[in-house]
Amino acid sequence: MQRVTDWQLSNPKHTPTDWTNGAFYAGVMAAYKTTGSRKILDSLMALGQRTAWQPGRRYDHADDIAIAQTYIDMYRIKGDQQMIRAIIDTVQKLRTVPGPESKKGLMWWWCDALFMGPPVIVKLGVTLKDPAYFALNDSLFKQTYDLLYNKEQHLFARDASYLINANGEGKREANGQIVFWSRGNGWVMGGLVRILEELPADYPNRSFYEQLYKEMAEKIVSLQQADGLWRASLLDPASYPGGEGSGTGFYCYALAWGVNHGLLDKGKYEPAVRKAWLGLNTLVSPEGRVGWVQPIGADPRRNFNAESYEVYGAGAFLLAGAEIIKLK
């Protein structure tokens, strides 16, 4: 974890508030909590100083608030109100001012958003002791769930363009299966455990998230390949040879979290988690680059290799490692 953190911090990509860094710095925070490294904590402070603790410019787009997950965690460590003042204002504006980024009144119209936005809003609710944030998240999350969740497959379409109509028409893989993107569902699984990590045990709607998480976990574990990795497209692995690092990282993280918190059966899921972690480590170069990460995109891709890296791949690896090390 330290090697991956050091390499990725030394090889940055994108602007600091980009959604990619929202995922990466979530992993860096997990690495800090795991190692207690002062160097890693200093890197998190440096992030906030570079951005002045501001989210991205689009107040109503989940991608632009993802980085605030780290701001809130830093506030919990340092107690400096400046670290969360801007994100409080941003979410308040999101709540009250209709914005241009929504589609037909739907705020989170793509499944990736369920990692980017909900943990910020739920974390604020816990931090500020204000359950109104939980209700806001419930409303926005369930809109996305109602549109994109396939209740037969227990997987999310990336967005409405991947939905199959009543006549069975729509985008399909070479084997005729519906297109379910691995990292897209990894975003959802990662987002779910970050929500469940925060929500109070007695919150009335917690059961919705737990049930969704368990349904997806059962499906996801059934799609793991022999090398411990998941392919870029979940239901047509033969068309996408070679494991993909970012989707696998998020699944390893999410499943390990469920084992550690007693939501998943240890006997059934721990072997899959350990197998995933071993597989992930075959993707890491000696210097700490997490390779075989599909580049930025909205669908399954084949154009990646051992040299392909992205900051969210490192973030997913670090989140996974932080849970793996807790396995009893």
Secondary structure, 3 states (H helix, E strand, C coil): CHHHHHHHHHCCCCCCCCHHHHHHHHHHHHHHHHHCCHHHHHHHHHHHHHHCCCCCCCCCCHHHHCCHHHHHHHHHHHCCCHHHHHHHHHHHHHHHCCCCCCECCECCCECCHHHHCHHHHHHHHHHHCCCHHHHHHHHHHHHHHHHHEECCCCEECCEHHHCCCCCCCCCECCCCCECCEHHHHHHHHHHHHHHHCCCCCCCCCHHHHHHHHHHHHHHHHHCCCCCCCCCCECCCHHHCCCCCHHHHHHHHHHHHHHHHCCCCCHHHHHHHHHHHHHHHHCCECCCCCECCCCCCCCCCCCCCCCCCCCHHHHHHHHHHHHHHCCCC
